[in-house]
Amino acid sequence: NDLPTIKTGTQLLYLYCVNLSSKPKIPRYRKVYTCNDSFRNKVEKMHGSMDLLYAVGFVNKGNHVEWGTSSSSSSPKTKKNGTNDDVEEKNIILLKQAAAALSVLKSQAGTIGSNE
């Protein structure tokens, strides 16, 4: 990835992670539309960006990725034993850790460009 791609991509990924980890119950933060120009130009072209989204709990839903959904989420047995809550809690921790790492990366990308 080139420096401008890293700068813009990490900024948007950082915002996704921070917003969702701080307000996981707000539906608009749980979906990222992958077909819009902003996502395609800033995030999708950054190598590993989709892997990061999947790693923190997003699931591909066609024209968007959605956080906290899985094929087993509609299972009554899963809901009763608290497994979904456990997975969501772990994914919130992963989101916070990803946000911290992205914060460092985006701040370093900013200083790399200014040192040239």
N, CA, C and O atoms as CSV, one atom per row, in Angstrom:
chain,resi,resn,atom,element,x,y,z
A,1,ASN,N,N,0.835,-1.195,0.000
A,1,ASN,CA,C,0.000,0.000,0.000
A,1,ASN,C,C,0.872,1.248,0.000
A,1,ASN,O,O,1.929,1.291,0.630
A,2,ASP,N,N,0.406,2.256,-0.718
A,2,ASP,CA,C,1.112,3.529,-0.687
A,2,ASP,C,C,0.644,4.355,0.506
A,2,ASP,O,O,-0.375,4.045,1.124
A,3,LEU,N,N,1.387,5.395,0.823
A,3,LEU,CA,C,1.114,6.194,2.015
A,3,LEU,C,C,-0.274,6.841,2.014
A,3,LEU,O,O,-0.953,6.785,3.039
A,4,PRO,N,N,-0.729,7.451,0.917
A,4,PRO,CA,C,-2.079,8.035,0.940
A,4,PRO,C,C,-3.175,6.990,1.194
A,4,PRO,O,O,-4.157,7.277,1.879
A,5,THR,N,N,-3.013,5.795,0.651
A,5,THR,CA,C,-3.986,4.726,0.878
A,5,THR,C,C,-4.004,4.329,2.347
A,5,THR,O,O,-5.070,4.133,2.931
A,6,ILE,N,N,-2.829,4.214,2.936
A,6,ILE,CA,C,-2.736,3.854,4.353
A,6,ILE,C,C,-3.378,4.934,5.220
A,6,ILE,O,O,-4.137,4.629,6.140
A,7,LYS,N,N,-3.070,6.197,4.923
A,7,LYS,CA,C,-3.632,7.301,5.719
A,7,LYS,C,C,-5.154,7.300,5.696
A,7,LYS,O,O,-5.794,7.336,6.747
A,8,THR,N,N,-5.727,7.260,4.519
A,8,THR,CA,C,-7.190,7.357,4.426
A,8,THR,C,C,-7.874,6.069,4.865
A,8,THR,O,O,-8.925,6.108,5.505
A,9,GLY,N,N,-7.289,4.943,4.526
A,9,GLY,CA,C,-7.888,3.663,4.901
A,9,GLY,C,C,-7.889,3.417,6.394
A,9,GLY,O,O,-8.886,2.965,6.957
A,10,THR,N,N,-6.763,3.716,7.038
A,10,THR,CA,C,-6.706,3.495,8.487
A,10,THR,C,C,-7.621,4.464,9.226
A,10,THR,O,O,-8.197,4.102,10.252
A,11,GLN,N,N,-7.763,5.676,8.729
A,11,GLN,CA,C,-8.651,6.642,9.374
A,11,GLN,C,C,-10.091,6.125,9.375
A,11,GLN,O,O,-10.774,6.189,10.398
A,12,LEU,N,N,-10.545,5.619,8.245
A,12,LEU,CA,C,-11.923,5.126,8.163
A,12,LEU,C,C,-12.108,3.841,8.971
A,12,LEU,O,O,-13.117,3.688,9.660
A,13,LEU,N,N,-11.154,2.924,8.895
A,13,LEU,CA,C,-11.238,1.708,9.707
A,13,LEU,C,C,-11.233,2.043,11.195
A,13,LEU,O,O,-11.956,1.430,11.980
A,14,TYR,N,N,-10.418,3.014,11.573
A,14,TYR,CA,C,-10.367,3.470,12.961
A,14,TYR,C,C,-11.745,3.983,13.397
A,14,TYR,O,O,-12.225,3.634,14.476
A,15,LEU,N,N,-12.370,4.799,12.569
A,15,LEU,CA,C,-13.694,5.330,12.907
A,15,LEU,C,C,-14.725,4.218,13.040
A,15,LEU,O,O,-15.550,4.243,13.953
A,16,TYR,N,N,-14.687,3.240,12.136
A,16,TYR,CA,C,-15.607,2.103,12.250
A,16,TYR,C,C,-15.445,1.423,13.611
A,16,TYR,O,O,-16.426,1.159,14.306
A,17,CYS,N,N,-14.211,1.150,13.975
A,17,CYS,CA,C,-13.933,0.417,15.219
A,17,CYS,C,C,-14.283,1.226,16.464
A,17,CYS,O,O,-14.880,0.698,17.402
A,18,VAL,N,N,-13.915,2.502,16.475
A,18,VAL,CA,C,-14.196,3.346,17.642
A,18,VAL,C,C,-15.696,3.545,17.820
A,18,VAL,O,O,-16.226,3.369,18.917
A,19,ASN,N,N,-16.373,3.911,16.744
A,19,ASN,CA,C,-17.820,4.146,16.847
A,19,ASN,C,C,-18.549,2.901,17.313
A,19,ASN,O,O,-19.399,2.973,18.201
A,20,LEU,N,N,-18.229,1.774,16.730
A,20,LEU,CA,C,-18.926,0.539,17.070
A,20,LEU,C,C,-18.580,0.057,18.479
A,20,LEU,O,O,-19.463,-0.391,19.211
A,21,SER,N,N,-17.317,0.144,18.863
A,21,SER,CA,C,-16.945,-0.337,20.197
A,21,SER,C,C,-17.528,0.545,21.300
A,21,SER,O,O,-17.791,0.062,22.401
A,22,SER,N,N,-17.730,1.821,21.018
A,22,SER,CA,C,-18.289,2.704,22.040
A,22,SER,C,C,-19.814,2.704,22.050
A,22,SER,O,O,-20.432,3.043,23.059
A,23,LYS,N,N,-20.425,2.320,20.918
A,23,LYS,CA,C,-21.895,2.316,20.827
A,23,LYS,C,C,-22.376,1.090,20.042
A,23,LYS,O,O,-22.958,1.236,18.967
A,24,PRO,N,N,-22.138,-0.110,20.568
A,24,PRO,CA,C,-22.441,-1.330,19.807
A,24,PRO,C,C,-23.931,-1.594,19.579
A,24,PRO,O,O,-24.281,-2.408,18.723
A,25,LYS,N,N,-24.797,-0.939,20.310
A,25,LYS,CA,C,-26.235,-1.168,20.146
A,25,LYS,C,C,-26.867,-0.269,19.087
A,25,LYS,O,O,-28.030,-0.459,18.734
A,26,ILE,N,N,-26.118,0.703,18.578
A,26,ILE,CA,C,-26.655,1.610,17.558
A,26,ILE,C,C,-26.527,0.945,16.191
A,26,ILE,O,O,-25.419,0.679,15.726
A,27,PRO,N,N,-27.672,0.678,15.546
A,27,PRO,CA,C,-27.675,-0.086,14.289
A,27,PRO,C,C,-26.810,0.495,13.177
A,27,PRO,O,O,-26.202,-0.268,12.426
A,28,ARG,N,N,-26.734,1.810,13.046
A,28,ARG,CA,C,-25.971,2.385,11.921
A,28,ARG,C,C,-24.477,2.096,12.021
A,28,ARG,O,O,-23.785,2.095,11.003
A,29,TYR,N,N,-23.968,1.854,13.222
A,29,TYR,CA,C,-22.553,1.528,13.383
A,29,TYR,C,C,-22.272,0.045,13.135
A,29,TYR,O,O,-21.115,-0.352,13.001
A,30,ARG,N,N,-23.309,-0.762,13.074
A,30,ARG,CA,C,-23.149,-2.207,12.903
A,30,ARG,C,C,-23.030,-2.627,11.437
A,30,ARG,O,O,-22.690,-3.773,11.141
A,31,LYS,N,N,-23.313,-1.687,10.514
A,31,LYS,CA,C,-23.241,-1.993,9.080
A,31,LYS,C,C,-22.251,-1.063,8.395
A,31,LYS,O,O,-22.182,0.131,8.687
A,32,VAL,N,N,-21.489,-1.644,7.477
A,32,VAL,CA,C,-20.596,-0.866,6.627
A,32,VAL,C,C,-20.932,-1.249,5.195
A,32,VAL,O,O,-20.780,-2.401,4.791
A,33,TYR,N,N,-21.395,-0.254,4.430
A,33,TYR,CA,C,-21.757,-0.518,3.034
A,33,TYR,C,C,-20.501,-0.539,2.184
A,33,TYR,O,O,-19.781,0.455,2.086
A,34,THR,N,N,-20.252,-1.680,1.576
A,34,THR,CA,C,-19.010,-1.897,0.831
A,34,THR,C,C,-19.124,-1.480,-0.634
A,34,THR,O,O,-18.141,-1.549,-1.372
A,35,CYS,N,N,-20.306,-1.050,-1.060
A,35,CYS,CA,C,-20.484,-0.693,-2.465
A,35,CYS,C,C,-20.393,0.818,-2.706
A,35,CYS,O,O,-20.466,1.254,-3.855
A,36,ASN,N,N,-20.235,1.624,-1.654
A,36,ASN,CA,C,-20.159,3.067,-1.880
A,36,ASN,C,C,-18.728,3.494,-2.221
A,36,ASN,O,O,-17.764,2.792,-1.917
A,37,ASP,N,N,-18.618,4.653,-2.853
A,37,ASP,CA,C,-17.317,5.136,-3.328
A,37,ASP,C,C,-16.322,5.366,-2.195
A,37,ASP,O,O,-15.134,5.076,-2.340
A,38,SER,N,N,-16.798,5.879,-1.085
A,38,SER,CA,C,-15.896,6.153,0.037
A,38,SER,C,C,-15.221,4.867,0.511
A,38,SER,O,O,-14.004,4.833,0.695
A,39,PHE,N,N,-16.001,3.824,0.705
A,39,PHE,CA,C,-15.430,2.555,1.138
A,39,PHE,C,C,-14.480,2.009,0.081
A,39,PHE,O,O,-13.360,1.611,0.398
A,40,ARG,N,N,-14.916,1.987,-1.159
A,40,ARG,CA,C,-14.083,1.422,-2.231
A,40,ARG,C,C,-12.774,2.170,-2.411
A,40,ARG,O,O,-11.728,1.554,-2.617
A,41,ASN,N,N,-12.823,3.493,-2.334
A,41,ASN,CA,C,-11.618,4.288,-2.575
A,41,ASN,C,C,-10.692,4.380,-1.378
A,41,ASN,O,O,-9.488,4.571,-1.543
A,42,LYS,N,N,-11.233,4.247,-0.178
A,42,LYS,CA,C,-10.412,4.443,1.018
A,42,LYS,C,C,-10.068,3.151,1.750
A,42,LYS,O,O,-8.961,3.012,2.271
A,43,VAL,N,N,-10.990,2.219,1.795
A,43,VAL,CA,C,-10.776,1.023,2.614
A,43,VAL,C,C,-10.492,-0.210,1.770
A,43,VAL,O,O,-9.508,-0.914,2.001
A,44,GLU,N,N,-11.340,-0.468,0.807
A,44,GLU,CA,C,-11.246,-1.720,0.051
A,44,GLU,C,C,-9.905,-1.890,-0.649
A,44,GLU,O,O,-9.394,-3.006,-0.748
A,45,LYS,N,N,-9.329,-0.784,-1.137
A,45,LYS,CA,C,-8.062,-0.936,-1.858
A,45,LYS,C,C,-6.856,-1.088,-0.935
A,45,LYS,O,O,-5.740,-1.301,-1.408
A,46,MET,N,N,-7.069,-0.981,0.367
A,46,MET,CA,C,-5.990,-1.188,1.320
A,46,MET,C,C,-5.880,-2.678,1.639
A,46,MET,O,O,-6.834,-3.290,2.120
A,47,HIS,N,N,-4.737,-3.239,1.374
A,47,HIS,CA,C,-4.495,-4.669,1.587
A,47,HIS,C,C,-4.766,-5.049,3.042
A,47,HIS,O,O,-4.232,-4.430,3.962
A,48,GLY,N,N,-5.603,-6.075,3.243
A,48,GLY,CA,C,-5.886,-6.589,4.577
A,48,GLY,C,C,-7.061,-5.944,5.286
A,48,GLY,O,O,-7.425,-6.357,6.387
A,49,SER,N,N,-7.661,-4.933,4.666
A,49,SER,CA,C,-8.752,-4.222,5.344
A,49,SER,C,C,-9.968,-5.119,5.593
A,49,SER,O,O,-10.566,-5.065,6.668
A,50,MET,N,N,-10.329,-5.930,4.622
A,50,MET,CA,C,-11.480,-6.822,4.815
A,50,MET,C,C,-11.154,-7.896,5.844
A,50,MET,O,O,-12.019,-8.282,6.630
A,51,ASP,N,N,-9.923,-8.380,5.849
A,51,ASP,CA,C,-9.507,-9.360,6.860
A,51,ASP,C,C,-9.667,-8.782,8.266
A,51,ASP,O,O,-10.102,-9.475,9.186
A,52,LEU,N,N,-9.313,-7.508,8.420
A,52,LEU,CA,C,-9.460,-6.863,9.722
A,52,LEU,C,C,-10.934,-6.793,10.117
A,52,LEU,O,O,-11.288,-7.114,11.252
A,53,LEU,N,N,-11.788,-6.379,9.194
A,53,LEU,CA,C,-13.218,-6.287,9.507
A,53,LEU,C,C,-13.792,-7.649,9.888
A,53,LEU,O,O,-14.581,-7.754,10.828
A,54,TYR,N,N,-13.400,-8.679,9.167
A,54,TYR,CA,C,-13.881,-10.028,9.504
A,54,TYR,C,C,-13.339,-10.479,10.863
A,54,TYR,O,O,-14.041,-11.142,11.627
A,55,ALA,N,N,-12.100,-10.121,11.158
A,55,ALA,CA,C,-11.474,-10.545,12.414
A,55,ALA,C,C,-12.157,-9.940,13.642
A,55,ALA,O,O,-12.169,-10.552,14.710
A,56,VAL,N,N,-12.722,-8.745,13.495
A,56,VAL,CA,C,-13.376,-8.103,14.642
A,56,VAL,C,C,-14.876,-8.381,14.692
A,56,VAL,O,O,-15.590,-7.805,15.514
A,57,GLY,N,N,-15.352,-9.261,13.816
A,57,GLY,CA,C,-16.734,-9.717,13.943
A,57,GLY,C,C,-17.696,-9.326,12.850
A,57,GLY,O,O,-18.892,-9.591,12.968
A,58,PHE,N,N,-17.212,-8.698,11.775
A,58,PHE,CA,C,-18.108,-8.372,10.664
A,58,PHE,C,C,-18.306,-9.604,9.793
A,58,PHE,O,O,-17.413,-10.441,9.663
A,59,VAL,N,N,-19.496,-9.703,9.198
A,59,VAL,CA,C,-19.860,-10.816,8.326
A,59,VAL,C,C,-20.322,-10.226,6.993
A,59,VAL,O,O,-21.061,-9.242,6.970
A,60,ASN,N,N,-19.889,-10.823,5.894
A,60,ASN,CA,C,-20.273,-10.357,4.570
A,60,ASN,C,C,-21.754,-10.626,4.325
A,60,ASN,O,O,-22.234,-11.746,4.501
A,61,LYS,N,N,-22.472,-9.576,3.914
A,61,LYS,CA,C,-23.902,-9.680,3.628
A,61,LYS,C,C,-24.225,-9.211,2.211
A,61,LYS,O,O,-25.332,-8.737,1.954
A,62,GLY,N,N,-23.279,-9.337,1.300
A,62,GLY,CA,C,-23.519,-8.915,-0.086
A,62,GLY,C,C,-22.988,-7.518,-0.322
A,62,GLY,O,O,-21.792,-7.334,-0.548
A,63,ASN,N,N,-23.892,-6.506,-0.270
A,63,ASN,CA,C,-23.457,-5.129,-0.526
A,63,ASN,C,C,-22.993,-4.412,0.739
A,63,ASN,O,O,-22.699,-3.217,0.707
A,64,HIS,N,N,-22.927,-5.139,1.845
A,64,HIS,CA,C,-22.419,-4.568,3.095
A,64,HIS,C,C,-21.866,-5.682,3.980
A,64,HIS,O,O,-22.108,-6.867,3.750
A,65,VAL,N,N,-21.124,-5.266,4.987
A,65,VAL,CA,C,-20.714,-6.180,6.044
A,65,VAL,C,C,-21.446,-5.729,7.300
A,65,VAL,O,O,-21.657,-4.537,7.526
A,66,GLU,N,N,-21.826,-6.706,8.106
A,66,GLU,CA,C,-22.589,-6.392,9.311
A,66,GLU,C,C,-21.916,-7.021,10.512
A,66,GLU,O,O,-21.461,-8.163,10.460
A,67,TRP,N,N,-21.859,-6.267,11.591
A,67,TRP,CA,C,-21.204,-6.718,12.806
A,67,TRP,C,C,-22.193,-7.427,13.719
A,67,TRP,O,O,-23.336,-6.997,13.876
A,68,GLY,N,N,-21.733,-8.515,14.316
A,68,GLY,CA,C,-22.536,-9.198,15.320
A,68,GLY,C,C,-23.582,-10.126,14.775
A,68,GLY,O,O,-24.494,-10.519,15.502
A,69,THR,N,N,-23.479,-10.489,13.514
A,69,THR,CA,C,-24.424,-11.439,12.946
A,69,THR,C,C,-23.673,-12.690,12.543
A,69,THR,O,O,-22.505,-12.641,12.157
A,70,SER,N,N,-24.361,-13.800,12.640
A,70,SER,CA,C,-23.786,-15.060,12.184
A,70,SER,C,C,-24.931,-15.996,11.861
A,70,SER,O,O,-26.086,-15.707,12.172
A,71,SER,N,N,-24.616,-17.098,11.246
A,71,SER,CA,C,-25.660,-18.053,10.890
A,71,SER,C,C,-26.296,-18.676,12.122
A,71,SER,O,O,-27.433,-19.145,12.060
A,72,SER,N,N,-25.579,-18.688,13.240
A,72,SER,CA,C,-26.115,-19.303,14.447
A,72,SER,C,C,-26.851,-18.307,15.344
A,72,SER,O,O,-27.401,-18.696,16.374
A,73,SER,N,N,-26.867,-17.022,14.964
A,73,SER,CA,C,-27.442,-16.016,15.855
A,73,SER,C,C,-28.946,-16.157,16.032
A,73,SER,O,O,-29.503,-15.637,16.999
A,74,SER,N,N,-29.606,-16.845,15.125
A,74,SER,CA,C,-31.048,-16.986,15.261
A,74,SER,C,C,-31.436,-18.259,16.020
A,74,SER,O,O,-32.619,-18.523,16.231
A,75,SER,N,N,-30.461,-19.025,16.417
A,75,SER,CA,C,-30.732,-20.256,17.135
A,75,SER,C,C,-31.183,-19.969,18.563
A,75,SER,O,O,-30.456,-19.311,19.307
A,76,PRO,N,N,-32.364,-20.446,18.968
A,76,PRO,CA,C,-32.826,-20.210,20.336
A,76,PRO,C,C,-31.869,-20.777,21.383
A,76,PRO,O,O,-31.660,-20.164,22.430
A,77,LYS,N,N,-31.288,-21.942,21.103
A,77,LYS,CA,C,-30.364,-22.557,22.050
A,77,LYS,C,C,-29.164,-21.642,22.299
A,77,LYS,O,O,-28.719,-21.485,23.436
A,78,THR,N,N,-28.643,-21.039,21.223
A,78,THR,CA,C,-27.495,-20.150,21.347
A,78,THR,C,C,-27.847,-18.939,22.192
A,78,THR,O,O,-27.050,-18.520,23.031
A,79,LYS,N,N,-29.025,-18.370,21.985
A,79,LYS,CA,C,-29.425,-17.194,22.743
A,79,LYS,C,C,-29.608,-17.522,24.219
A,79,LYS,O,O,-29.260,-16.711,25.078
A,80,LYS,N,N,-30.146,-18.688,24.525
A,80,LYS,CA,C,-30.408,-19.057,25.916
A,80,LYS,C,C,-29.131,-19.223,26.732
A,80,LYS,O,O,-29.083,-18.819,27.894
A,81,ASN,N,N,-28.101,-19.813,26.137
A,81,ASN,CA,C,-26.902,-20.076,26.937
A,81,ASN,C,C,-25.914,-18.909,26.950
A,81,ASN,O,O,-24.820,-19.026,27.501
A,82,GLY,N,N,-26.295,-17.796,26.348
A,82,GLY,CA,C,-25.470,-16.598,26.422
A,82,GLY,C,C,-24.295,-16.568,25.472
A,82,GLY,O,O,-23.470,-15.658,25.562
A,83,THR,N,N,-24.185,-17.510,24.578
A,83,THR,CA,C,-23.047,-17.568,23.670
A,83,THR,C,C,-22.946,-16.309,22.813
A,83,THR,O,O,-21.847,-15.790,22.617
A,84,ASN,N,N,-24.066,-15.809,22.300
A,84,ASN,CA,C,-24.020,-14.593,21.481
A,84,ASN,C,C,-23.488,-13.412,22.267
A,84,ASN,O,O,-22.714,-12.617,21.733
A,85,ASP,N,N,-23.889,-13.276,23.532
A,85,ASP,CA,C,-23.379,-12.192,24.368
A,85,ASP,C,C,-21.883,-12.337,24.581
A,85,ASP,O,O,-21.157,-11.344,24.558
A,86,ASP,N,N,-21.415,-13.552,24.786
A,86,ASP,CA,C,-19.985,-13.799,24.981
A,86,ASP,C,C,-19.200,-13.430,23.723
A,86,ASP,O,O,-18.149,-12.795,23.803
A,87,VAL,N,N,-19.713,-13.830,22.575
A,87,VAL,CA,C,-19.042,-13.532,21.305
A,87,VAL,C,C,-19.036,-12.027,21.071
A,87,VAL,O,O,-18.023,-11.467,20.653
A,88,GLU,N,N,-20.161,-11.369,21.337
A,88,GLU,CA,C,-20.228,-9.923,21.144
A,88,GLU,C,C,-19.246,-9.207,22.071
A,88,GLU,O,O,-18.569,-8.266,21.657
A,89,GLU,N,N,-19.173,-9.647,23.304
A,89,GLU,CA,C,-18.240,-9.038,24.263
A,89,GLU,C,C,-16.793,-9.204,23.794
A,89,GLU,O,O,-16.000,-8.267,23.879
A,90,LYS,N,N,-16.453,-10.392,23.301
A,90,LYS,CA,C,-15.101,-10.626,22.787
A,90,LYS,C,C,-14.828,-9.758,21.562
A,90,LYS,O,O,-13.731,-9.222,21.404
A,91,ASN,N,N,-15.832,-9.624,20.697
A,91,ASN,CA,C,-15.654,-8.800,19.502
A,91,ASN,C,C,-15.512,-7.323,19.847
A,91,ASN,O,O,-14.806,-6.595,19.148
A,92,ILE,N,N,-16.172,-6.864,20.919
A,92,ILE,CA,C,-15.998,-5.479,21.357
A,92,ILE,C,C,-14.562,-5.266,21.827
A,92,ILE,O,O,-13.957,-4.232,21.546
A,93,ILE,N,N,-14.025,-6.241,22.538
A,93,ILE,CA,C,-12.623,-6.156,22.970
A,93,ILE,C,C,-11.706,-6.102,21.747
A,93,ILE,O,O,-10.768,-5.306,21.704
A,94,LEU,N,N,-11.982,-6.954,20.755
A,94,LEU,CA,C,-11.181,-6.941,19.528
A,94,LEU,C,C,-11.297,-5.602,18.808
A,94,LEU,O,O,-10.307,-5.095,18.282
A,95,LEU,N,N,-12.503,-5.023,18.779
A,95,LEU,CA,C,-12.691,-3.715,18.152
A,95,LEU,C,C,-11.845,-2.653,18.844
A,95,LEU,O,O,-11.220,-1.826,18.181
A,96,LYS,N,N,-11.824,-2.671,20.167
A,96,LYS,CA,C,-11.036,-1.693,20.922
A,96,LYS,C,C,-9.541,-1.866,20.673
A,96,LYS,O,O,-8.803,-0.888,20.553
A,97,GLN,N,N,-9.107,-3.119,20.599
A,97,GLN,CA,C,-7.692,-3.384,20.321
A,97,GLN,C,C,-7.331,-2.962,18.897
A,97,GLN,O,O,-6.263,-2.396,18.664
A,98,ALA,N,N,-8.220,-3.238,17.954
A,98,ALA,CA,C,-7.983,-2.827,16.567
A,98,ALA,C,C,-7.938,-1.304,16.472
A,98,ALA,O,O,-7.090,-0.750,15.772
A,99,ALA,N,N,-8.846,-0.626,17.171
A,99,ALA,CA,C,-8.860,0.843,17.164
A,99,ALA,C,C,-7.544,1.394,17.716
A,99,ALA,O,O,-7.002,2.359,17.177
A,100,ALA,N,N,-7.033,0.790,18.781
A,100,ALA,CA,C,-5.763,1.240,19.357
A,100,ALA,C,C,-4.618,1.054,18.354
A,100,ALA,O,O,-3.784,1.944,18.186
A,101,ALA,N,N,-4.585,-0.094,17.699
A,101,ALA,CA,C,-3.532,-0.356,16.709
A,101,ALA,C,C,-3.665,0.586,15.511
A,101,ALA,O,O,-2.665,1.099,15.009
A,102,LEU,N,N,-4.889,0.811,15.056
A,102,LEU,CA,C,-5.112,1.710,13.920
A,102,LEU,C,C,-4.757,3.143,14.285
A,102,LEU,O,O,-4.274,3.898,13.440
A,103,SER,N,N,-4.991,3.521,15.527
A,103,SER,CA,C,-4.634,4.861,15.985
A,103,SER,C,C,-3.127,5.083,15.862
A,103,SER,O,O,-2.679,6.134,15.405
A,104,VAL,N,N,-2.361,4.088,16.271
A,104,VAL,CA,C,-0.902,4.172,16.152
A,104,VAL,C,C,-0.505,4.222,14.678
A,104,VAL,O,O,0.335,5.031,14.284
A,105,LEU,N,N,-1.104,3.367,13.878
A,105,LEU,CA,C,-0.768,3.316,12.454
A,105,LEU,C,C,-1.098,4.630,11.754
A,105,LEU,O,O,-0.296,5.134,10.968
A,106,LYS,N,N,-2.268,5.182,12.033
A,106,LYS,CA,C,-2.629,6.427,11.345
A,106,LYS,C,C,-1.763,7.591,11.813
A,106,LYS,O,O,-1.450,8.480,11.022
A,107,SER,N,N,-1.372,7.599,13.087
A,107,SER,CA,C,-0.492,8.677,13.549
A,107,SER,C,C,0.915,8.503,12.961
A,107,SER,O,O,1.570,9.492,12.633
A,108,GLN,N,N,1.380,7.268,12.826
A,108,GLN,CA,C,2.692,7.021,12.215
A,108,GLN,C,C,2.673,7.352,10.728
A,108,GLN,O,O,3.653,7.878,10.200
A,109,ALA,N,N,1.573,7.051,10.048
A,109,ALA,CA,C,1.460,7.381,8.623
A,109,ALA,C,C,1.546,8.882,8.429
A,109,ALA,O,O,2.103,9.351,7.436
A,110,GLY,N,N,1.006,9.632,9.360
A,110,GLY,CA,C,1.070,11.083,9.281
A,110,GLY,C,C,2.468,11.624,9.451
A,110,GLY,O,O,2.850,12.587,8.786
A,111,THR,N,N,3.246,11.009,10.349
A,111,THR,CA,C,4.611,11.493,10.579
A,111,THR,C,C,5.572,11.033,9.492
A,111,THR,O,O,6.548,11.723,9.195
A,112,ILE,N,N,5.309,9.885,8.900
A,112,ILE,CA,C,6.178,9.399,7.818
A,112,ILE,C,C,6.122,10.369,6.638
A,112,ILE,O,O,7.149,10.720,6.055
A,113,GLY,N,N,4.910,10.792,6.299
A,113,GLY,CA,C,4.751,11.718,5.177
A,113,GLY,C,C,5.372,13.079,5.426
A,113,GLY,O,O,5.792,13.750,4.483
A,114,SER,N,N,5.437,13.500,6.693
A,114,SER,CA,C,5.979,14.840,6.999
A,114,SER,C,C,7.499,14.828,7.109
A,114,SER,O,O,8.120,15.891,7.102
A,115,ASN,N,N,8.105,13.659,7.209
A,115,ASN,CA,C,9.566,13.567,7.332
A,115,ASN,C,C,10.268,13.592,5.985
A,115,ASN,O,O,11.494,13.690,5.927
A,116,GLU,N,N,9.518,13.507,4.918
A,116,GLU,CA,C,10.159,13.450,3.587
A,116,GLU,C,C,10.502,14.813,3.059
A,116,GLU,O,O,11.041,14.931,1.959
